Amino acid sequence: MPEPLPHTPSQPSQPPRASESSQRPRPSASSPPGAESPAPEGSAAAGPAADTVAADTVDVRVLRTRQRLREAVLLLASRQPVEEIAVADLVRAARVNRTTFYKHAASPAHVLEEVLYAELDRIRANWIADTVAARLPADEIWERASNELADHLERHDALYTAGLAGQRSAILYRLLVDHFTASVHALLARDPHLLPDGEGSVAWRTEAHSRFVAHGEAGVVEAWISLPAPRDRRLFVSAVAAALPAWLVPGAPASRPGARTPEPGTEKP
């Protein structure tokens, strides 16, 4: 995503004449009481401190613009798939001009990706932290991550309903798939022994298995979002856990969320 253009400080005023360089310029007779003429070049007011203030002002403006764009894209994407959002509509809702928009993003989809990934990245970070700490069984770690994902989906219910119910937004679906793929990549990078054996290179098998899991989880999201509201989040969490391949949750197939333990006397021979 394009970064904002660097701030260019304004040009300094002309240096004082030689006869004035030895003293501070006096206020003119027309200046209001207490007003002073601009400090000469090289003075403290025109030094690094002034540049810092100017840079801070620009940073505040950049943050404000990004926040407006994020709020606007969430609002518009809650009404229609992101593919249907025109740049003109987004800049109008965000109260910025088109030139400013293209300093921050290439398309409305890029703004939406930035907003959603900010939350999804935190979910991934928490999941990896739980996995590394290894204080919980693997199935419980996945259950916690699935509940956090359900929180995210419910927080942006209108957006995901507009995009995924009826398979209306290929961009939103791809955004989820790419994020889930990167999450499985991160897990396999930490625990490469989890990768199933098979033909082909490690890189190929990593990509293939990561995308298999990612499309499956995105499919569960799509199926759950397509249910009429209010939705039972337990259905989502149990479906994700049940659909996970065994190599992702080693050693705990019977204790996964949603898995039912047969009642005594009902087991099949």
C-alpha beads as a LAMMPS data file, in Angstrom:
LAMMPS data file: protein, C-alpha beads

269 atoms
268 bonds

1 atom types
1 bond types

-500.0 500.0 xlo xhi
-500.0 500.0 ylo yhi
-500.0 500.0 zlo zhi

Masses

1 110.0

Atoms # bond

1 1 1 0.000 0.000 0.000
2 1 1 1.503 3.346 -0.917
3 1 1 2.863 5.325 1.995
4 1 1 2.066 9.024 2.461
5 1 1 4.393 11.360 0.633
6 1 1 7.185 12.737 2.846
7 1 1 6.591 16.196 4.264
8 1 1 8.644 18.977 2.691
9 1 1 9.298 21.853 5.131
10 1 1 8.553 25.345 3.903
11 1 1 11.508 27.378 2.667
12 1 1 13.171 29.569 5.319
13 1 1 12.765 33.323 5.117
14 1 1 15.508 35.462 3.512
15 1 1 18.541 36.028 5.790
16 1 1 18.800 39.460 7.446
17 1 1 21.023 42.163 6.004
18 1 1 24.550 42.489 7.384
19 1 1 23.647 45.585 9.373
20 1 1 20.857 43.718 11.165
21 1 1 22.574 40.429 11.759
22 1 1 24.044 41.444 15.094
23 1 1 20.702 42.155 16.734
24 1 1 17.239 40.645 16.974
25 1 1 14.785 42.303 14.561
26 1 1 12.363 44.659 16.269
27 1 1 8.608 44.523 15.807
28 1 1 7.312 47.001 13.262
29 1 1 5.238 49.941 14.382
30 1 1 2.145 48.345 12.904
31 1 1 2.614 45.059 14.759
32 1 1 0.184 44.308 17.591
33 1 1 1.509 44.608 21.155
34 1 1 3.741 41.688 22.046
35 1 1 4.212 40.588 18.407
36 1 1 7.700 39.909 17.150
37 1 1 9.202 39.674 13.710
38 1 1 10.107 36.167 12.453
39 1 1 13.305 34.857 13.986
40 1 1 16.336 35.071 11.689
41 1 1 17.615 31.959 9.991
42 1 1 19.682 29.868 12.350
43 1 1 17.773 30.913 15.453
44 1 1 16.153 28.320 17.742
45 1 1 12.666 28.985 16.372
46 1 1 13.759 28.039 12.867
47 1 1 15.815 25.026 13.944
48 1 1 15.100 21.342 14.637
49 1 1 12.301 22.096 17.106
50 1 1 10.273 23.863 14.427
51 1 1 10.841 20.981 12.020
52 1 1 9.674 18.529 14.699
53 1 1 6.478 20.500 15.289
54 1 1 5.815 20.583 11.545
55 1 1 6.438 16.830 11.237
56 1 1 4.148 16.121 14.196
57 1 1 1.423 18.212 12.566
58 1 1 1.757 16.211 9.362
59 1 1 1.673 12.918 11.312
60 1 1 -1.582 13.981 12.984
61 1 1 -3.074 14.841 9.606
62 1 1 -1.988 11.493 8.146
63 1 1 -3.489 9.575 11.062
64 1 1 -6.708 11.555 10.821
65 1 1 -6.979 10.884 7.086
66 1 1 -6.350 7.163 7.539
67 1 1 -8.968 6.979 10.276
68 1 1 -11.524 8.703 8.071
69 1 1 -10.807 6.295 5.219
70 1 1 -11.116 3.284 7.521
71 1 1 -14.418 4.441 8.977
72 1 1 -15.767 5.243 5.517
73 1 1 -14.824 1.901 3.963
74 1 1 -16.361 -0.022 6.876
75 1 1 -19.578 1.937 6.479
76 1 1 -19.798 1.472 2.706
77 1 1 -18.710 -2.200 2.744
78 1 1 -21.503 -2.882 5.252
79 1 1 -23.980 -1.872 2.550
80 1 1 -22.482 -3.497 -0.534
81 1 1 -19.556 -5.727 -1.578
82 1 1 -16.261 -3.861 -1.628
83 1 1 -15.970 -4.467 -5.390
84 1 1 -18.930 -2.142 -5.884
85 1 1 -17.497 0.757 -3.874
86 1 1 -16.331 3.566 -6.147
87 1 1 -13.360 5.701 -5.147
88 1 1 -15.553 8.777 -5.610
89 1 1 -18.031 7.434 -3.031
90 1 1 -15.278 6.537 -0.586
91 1 1 -13.521 9.922 -0.716
92 1 1 -16.879 11.667 -0.335
93 1 1 -17.739 9.621 2.744
94 1 1 -14.243 10.130 4.198
95 1 1 -14.214 13.870 3.393
96 1 1 -10.869 13.724 1.597
97 1 1 -9.946 14.444 -2.005
98 1 1 -8.987 11.851 -4.593
99 1 1 -5.313 12.894 -4.660
100 1 1 -5.044 12.402 -0.891
101 1 1 -6.722 9.004 -1.178
102 1 1 -4.165 7.699 -3.679
103 1 1 -1.354 8.731 -1.339
104 1 1 -2.718 6.177 1.135
105 1 1 -4.215 3.364 -0.932
106 1 1 -4.596 2.006 -4.440
107 1 1 -8.271 1.003 -4.095
108 1 1 -11.123 0.720 -1.570
109 1 1 -10.257 -2.975 -1.234
110 1 1 -6.775 -2.060 -0.007
111 1 1 -8.260 0.157 2.700
112 1 1 -10.606 -2.630 3.796
113 1 1 -7.716 -5.095 3.875
114 1 1 -5.761 -2.777 6.163
115 1 1 -8.714 -2.415 8.546
116 1 1 -9.592 -6.109 8.791
117 1 1 -6.002 -7.352 8.898
118 1 1 -5.306 -5.106 11.879
119 1 1 -7.767 -7.231 13.877
120 1 1 -7.043 -10.574 12.221
121 1 1 -3.313 -10.135 12.821
122 1 1 -3.982 -9.748 16.550
123 1 1 -5.989 -12.977 16.543
124 1 1 -3.090 -14.750 14.834
125 1 1 -0.582 -13.257 17.296
126 1 1 -2.642 -14.467 20.273
127 1 1 -2.970 -17.938 18.743
128 1 1 0.787 -18.207 18.118
129 1 1 1.531 -16.911 21.629
130 1 1 -0.757 -19.577 23.124
131 1 1 0.848 -22.231 20.929
132 1 1 4.380 -21.197 21.908
133 1 1 3.505 -21.039 25.605
134 1 1 2.011 -24.565 25.369
135 1 1 0.077 -24.084 28.597
136 1 1 -3.153 -25.351 27.024
137 1 1 -3.961 -28.464 24.989
138 1 1 -3.798 -27.877 21.242
139 1 1 -7.557 -28.276 20.799
140 1 1 -8.286 -25.634 23.448
141 1 1 -5.890 -23.238 21.740
142 1 1 -7.801 -23.664 18.478
143 1 1 -11.104 -23.202 20.304
144 1 1 -9.916 -19.914 21.790
145 1 1 -8.701 -18.696 18.411
146 1 1 -12.015 -19.679 16.797
147 1 1 -13.938 -17.776 19.468
148 1 1 -11.795 -14.682 18.830
149 1 1 -12.507 -15.028 15.121
150 1 1 -16.231 -15.296 15.891
151 1 1 -15.947 -12.080 17.917
152 1 1 -14.394 -10.386 14.877
153 1 1 -17.124 -11.674 12.548
154 1 1 -19.881 -10.518 14.890
155 1 1 -18.240 -7.108 15.326
156 1 1 -18.381 -6.622 11.547
157 1 1 -21.530 -8.643 10.960
158 1 1 -23.061 -6.264 8.396
159 1 1 -19.831 -6.130 6.394
160 1 1 -19.375 -9.898 6.206
161 1 1 -23.064 -10.439 5.508
162 1 1 -22.949 -7.957 2.611
163 1 1 -19.810 -9.587 1.224
164 1 1 -20.104 -13.314 1.912
165 1 1 -23.814 -14.152 2.117
166 1 1 -24.657 -15.288 -1.366
167 1 1 -20.948 -15.354 -2.325
168 1 1 -21.113 -11.721 -3.424
169 1 1 -17.530 -10.603 -2.751
170 1 1 -14.650 -12.611 -4.168
171 1 1 -12.259 -9.979 -2.778
172 1 1 -13.455 -10.394 0.809
173 1 1 -13.312 -14.186 0.535
174 1 1 -9.775 -13.996 -0.912
175 1 1 -8.743 -11.640 1.876
176 1 1 -9.735 -14.264 4.449
177 1 1 -8.090 -17.106 2.522
178 1 1 -4.805 -15.225 2.220
179 1 1 -4.794 -14.399 5.924
180 1 1 -5.600 -17.973 7.004
181 1 1 -2.926 -19.280 4.608
182 1 1 -0.327 -16.999 6.192
183 1 1 -1.413 -18.184 9.644
184 1 1 -0.837 -21.854 8.790
185 1 1 2.495 -20.906 7.206
186 1 1 3.446 -19.249 10.499
187 1 1 2.536 -22.388 12.446
188 1 1 4.521 -24.666 10.139
189 1 1 7.511 -22.326 10.256
190 1 1 7.533 -22.709 14.038
191 1 1 6.746 -26.448 14.085
192 1 1 7.876 -27.885 10.734
193 1 1 7.426 -31.445 12.037
194 1 1 3.649 -30.919 11.809
195 1 1 3.804 -30.859 8.006
196 1 1 2.453 -34.166 6.641
197 1 1 4.788 -36.322 4.603
198 1 1 4.146 -36.709 0.905
199 1 1 5.500 -36.168 -2.551
200 1 1 7.064 -32.894 -3.557
201 1 1 9.250 -30.365 -1.816
202 1 1 8.663 -28.964 1.645
203 1 1 7.780 -25.600 0.081
204 1 1 5.155 -27.189 -2.164
205 1 1 3.586 -29.267 0.627
206 1 1 3.568 -26.259 2.962
207 1 1 1.749 -24.132 0.402
208 1 1 -0.674 -26.888 -0.575
209 1 1 -1.651 -27.828 2.981
210 1 1 -1.830 -24.195 4.116
211 1 1 -4.212 -23.285 1.316
212 1 1 -6.287 -26.417 1.871
213 1 1 -6.843 -25.433 5.505
214 1 1 -7.375 -21.758 4.612
215 1 1 -10.074 -22.442 2.032
216 1 1 -11.780 -24.821 4.447
217 1 1 -11.882 -22.274 7.266
218 1 1 -13.016 -19.505 4.912
219 1 1 -15.741 -21.863 3.703
220 1 1 -16.952 -22.397 7.266
221 1 1 -17.020 -18.610 7.747
222 1 1 -19.045 -18.207 4.556
223 1 1 -21.494 -20.953 5.541
224 1 1 -22.004 -19.503 9.037
225 1 1 -22.441 -15.934 7.799
226 1 1 -25.063 -17.188 5.326
227 1 1 -27.250 -18.394 8.210
228 1 1 -30.066 -16.043 9.271
229 1 1 -29.313 -13.856 12.283
230 1 1 -29.029 -14.285 15.187
231 1 1 -26.453 -16.997 14.596
232 1 1 -25.328 -19.584 17.127
233 1 1 -21.582 -19.030 17.479
234 1 1 -21.195 -22.517 18.947
235 1 1 -22.016 -23.864 15.502
236 1 1 -19.124 -21.905 14.043
237 1 1 -16.571 -22.891 16.682
238 1 1 -17.496 -26.567 16.589
239 1 1 -17.529 -26.649 12.764
240 1 1 -14.054 -25.120 12.538
241 1 1 -12.681 -27.563 15.110
242 1 1 -14.311 -30.590 13.479
243 1 1 -13.024 -29.610 10.027
244 1 1 -9.403 -29.206 11.121
245 1 1 -7.093 -31.936 9.789
246 1 1 -5.645 -34.201 12.461
247 1 1 -2.073 -33.022 11.846
248 1 1 -3.035 -29.518 13.029
249 1 1 -4.372 -30.781 16.361
250 1 1 -2.137 -33.739 17.161
251 1 1 -3.032 -36.061 19.982
252 1 1 -6.472 -34.674 20.796
253 1 1 -9.061 -35.794 18.242
254 1 1 -11.566 -36.993 20.830
255 1 1 -11.401 -33.859 22.956
256 1 1 -11.944 -31.313 20.211
257 1 1 -14.771 -28.824 20.778
258 1 1 -17.941 -30.206 19.248
259 1 1 -16.797 -33.814 19.324
260 1 1 -19.254 -35.969 21.217
261 1 1 -18.159 -38.744 23.489
262 1 1 -20.462 -41.760 23.013
263 1 1 -22.663 -42.510 25.963
264 1 1 -21.950 -45.791 27.739
265 1 1 -23.582 -48.697 25.980
266 1 1 -24.024 -46.844 22.673
267 1 1 -20.605 -47.470 21.182
268 1 1 -20.556 -49.316 17.909
269 1 1 -18.582 -52.581 17.911

Bonds

1 1 1 2
2 1 2 3
3 1 3 4
4 1 4 5
5 1 5 6
6 1 6 7
7 1 7 8
8 1 8 9
9 1 9 10
10 1 10 11
11 1 11 12
12 1 12 13
13 1 13 14
14 1 14 15
15 1 15 16
16 1 16 17
17 1 17 18
18 1 18 19
19 1 19 20
20 1 20 21
21 1 21 22
22 1 22 23
23 1 23 24
24 1 24 25
25 1 25 26
26 1 26 27
27 1 27 28
28 1 28 29
29 1 29 30
30 1 30 31
31 1 31 32
32 1 32 33
33 1 33 34
34 1 34 35
35 1 35 36
36 1 36 37
37 1 37 38
38 1 38 39
39 1 39 40
40 1 40 41
41 1 41 42
42 1 42 43
43 1 43 44
44 1 44 45
45 1 45 46
46 1 46 47
47 1 47 48
48 1 48 49
49 1 49 50
50 1 50 51
51 1 51 52
52 1 52 53
53 1 53 54
54 1 54 55
55 1 55 56
56 1 56 57
57 1 57 58
58 1 58 59
59 1 59 60
60 1 60 61
61 1 61 62
62 1 62 63
63 1 63 64
64 1 64 65
65 1 65 66
66 1 66 67
67 1 67 68
68 1 68 69
69 1 69 70
70 1 70 71
71 1 71 72
72 1 72 73
73 1 73 74
74 1 74 75
75 1 75 76
76 1 76 77
77 1 77 78
78 1 78 79
79 1 79 80
80 1 80 81
81 1 81 82
82 1 82 83
83 1 83 84
84 1 84 85
85 1 85 86
86 1 86 87
87 1 87 88
88 1 88 89
89 1 89 90
90 1 90 91
91 1 91 92
92 1 92 93
93 1 93 94
94 1 94 95
95 1 95 96
96 1 96 97
97 1 97 98
98 1 98 99
99 1 99 100
100 1 100 101
101 1 101 102
102 1 102 103
103 1 103 104
104 1 104 105
105 1 105 106
106 1 106 107
107 1 107 108
108 1 108 109
109 1 109 110
110 1 110 111
111 1 111 112
112 1 112 113
113 1 113 114
114 1 114 115
115 1 115 116
116 1 116 117
117 1 117 118
118 1 118 119
119 1 119 120
120 1 120 121
121 1 121 122
122 1 122 123
123 1 123 124
124 1 124 125
125 1 125 126
126 1 126 127
127 1 127 128
128 1 128 129
129 1 129 130
130 1 130 131
131 1 131 132
132 1 132 133
133 1 133 134
134 1 134 135
135 1 135 136
136 1 136 137
137 1 137 138
138 1 138 139
139 1 139 140
140 1 140 141
141 1 141 142
142 1 142 143
143 1 143 144
144 1 144 145
145 1 145 146
146 1 146 147
147 1 147 148
148 1 148 149
149 1 149 150
150 1 150 151
151 1 151 152
152 1 152 153
153 1 153 154
154 1 154 155
155 1 155 156
156 1 156 157
157 1 157 158
158 1 158 159
159 1 159 160
160 1 160 161
161 1 161 162
162 1 162 163
163 1 163 164
164 1 164 165
165 1 165 166
166 1 166 167
167 1 167 168
168 1 168 169
169 1 169 170
170 1 170 171
171 1 171 172
172 1 172 173
173 1 173 174
174 1 174 175
175 1 175 176
176 1 176 177
177 1 177 178
178 1 178 179
179 1 179 180
180 1 180 181
181 1 181 182
182 1 182 183
183 1 183 184
184 1 184 185
185 1 185 186
186 1 186 187
187 1 187 188
188 1 188 189
189 1 189 190
190 1 190 191
191 1 191 192
192 1 192 193
193 1 193 194
194 1 194 195
195 1 195 196
196 1 196 197
197 1 197 198
198 1 198 199
199 1 199 200
200 1 200 201
201 1 201 202
202 1 202 203
203 1 203 204
204 1 204 205
205 1 205 206
206 1 206 207
207 1 207 208
208 1 208 209
209 1 209 210
210 1 210 211
211 1 211 212
212 1 212 213
213 1 213 214
214 1 214 215
215 1 215 216
216 1 216 217
217 1 217 218
218 1 218 219
219 1 219 220
220 1 220 221
221 1 221 222
222 1 222 223
223 1 223 224
224 1 224 225
225 1 225 226
226 1 226 227
227 1 227 228
228 1 228 229
229 1 229 230
230 1 230 231
231 1 231 232
232 1 232 233
233 1 233 234
234 1 234 235
235 1 235 236
236 1 236 237
237 1 237 238
238 1 238 239
239 1 239 240
240 1 240 241
241 1 241 242
242 1 242 243
243 1 243 244
244 1 244 245
245 1 245 246
246 1 246 247
247 1 247 248
248 1 248 249
249 1 249 250
250 1 250 251
251 1 251 252
252 1 252 253
253 1 253 254
254 1 254 255
255 1 255 256
256 1 256 257
257 1 257 258
258 1 258 259
259 1 259 260
260 1 260 261
261 1 261 262
262 1 262 263
263 1 263 264
264 1 264 265
265 1 265 266
266 1 266 267
267 1 267 268
268 1 268 269
